[in-house]
Amino acid sequence: MRRLLIRPGAIGDCILSLPALECLRSDYTEVWVRSEVAPLILFADCVRSIASTGLDRMGLDGVDPPPELLALLRSFDSIVSWYGSNREEFRTQMSQLGVPIRFLDALPPAAEKIHAADFFLTQAGCSGVAIPRIPCRPAPPGDFAVFHPFSGSARKNWPLERYRELALRLKTPVHWCAGPEEQLDHAVRMDNLYELACWLQTARLYIGNDSGITHLAAAVGVPVVAIFGPTDPAVWAPRGDRVRVVSGNLEDISVDQVLKCVVTCKP
């Protein structure tokens, strides 16, 4: 069977979907995701960015799908898509074109306190506790901690000055990590998320906000302290035995609280 899996969303959403995506793997499996997430999809036979396929223009007024895109979609025996679940015009066009597609909700229902990874896995028809894993090439461990003091929203960021105080009080050298557009002097920056994952794997400890990079660190197995503010960690926290979460009003979370969590998190 040829199966196509379409998973839009931010880095963290896609990482939490990995167990579900792998559960849906077939004889031939193709995955379409955001371009920056593509290097993390290691199990598929083929990975494409959604933007490169032209799928994001389907369903728009007056826009017919290119013949090559339609032929590609019809070449699959099964398509499972988290993309388009909230776009009626997209779903209608796919139905009219006779594409074999099943739509899944991209977010867990707010009323249910189910972890997002478990929700996605249940959608895929599998059971159990979903723990995302990203295998990296072997590398010797380093003697350093990684701090990533950013996220997709400023309201989810623990104050930077407390990260700086934490770095001074931690007994391990700290490497700071930042994305291409995040302002932080002397930070490690890697455009390829798989390369970043392999580097994070060598750290003794990772500390960061509710962000995709925090999920990435958890998925490679490094000890993680995740600092959560407005988002519910019962639904969106990174998964793993080596993950500890500090949650609450971000202005009220002290350096001492995070340090206490570090003690229980480090191997």
Phi, psi and omega in degrees: 000137174263123183233138175248131176244125182244115183230097174282185174114170182287175184303310182297318179300316181292320178296318178294339178274351186304315178301322178292317179299316180293326177297329182273003182300140182235194180302317172231126184232126175243141182233132175246124182218180171297149188301320183290338181275339187309319181296345181272351181270091189264345187269345189278157175284331179208140178231132177230154171280143180302318182298326183289341183271340185085004182299327184291349177262352178291143180089348177285150183303127175076007182254113174269146179293140175304144181305323182290326177291316179298317178298320179295313179299319181285349179282349181267143175282335183209135175233127175244124189227126166272352179273134175089001183297335179252012180244096184300321182294327178290314180298320180296315181295320179297321178294316181295331181275356178072031180277133183282079189238143174238128182263139178237148178294135183279346180227145176291151179298135185297329184286340182260130179271057178256137179296141184303319181297320178292322179298313180296321180295319177297319177303324182284354179089017180246163181237172178109181178269123184273118178237106181298140177225134175238107180287133178243159177295146181299142178207147179294144180292149178256163180256068182203159172253156177243130173248129172237097189270029184232177175195185178285353182213134181299332182289349178260006185262123169296142185307135183299325181296333178283327171299318181295319177295318179299319179298323179291328184269343180286142183269016180237138175304143184246131168254130179269145183235139181210156176278175185302327185253007181268129187275109177199118182295142173064022180277150172284130180228128179225123180289327183273117184293332177291319177297320177297318179300317181293326176290316179300326181301334183274353182284154174280337186198146175231136175229128181198174180279185173288092186211166177297326181290328175295319175296323179297315179298317179297321184291339177264359171093006178287145174301129187236135165247115181255128182256113185249137176246263187286342182272143182283113180293339177296337180255324192239004180293150173297154185253147174146153179295338184257020180254132172236143183240132169251123184227156179147192173295122187300327179291338183265347181284122185267163175298322179299320178299317181290320178298321178298322178291327178299321181299321181276346185268321185294147182293000000 
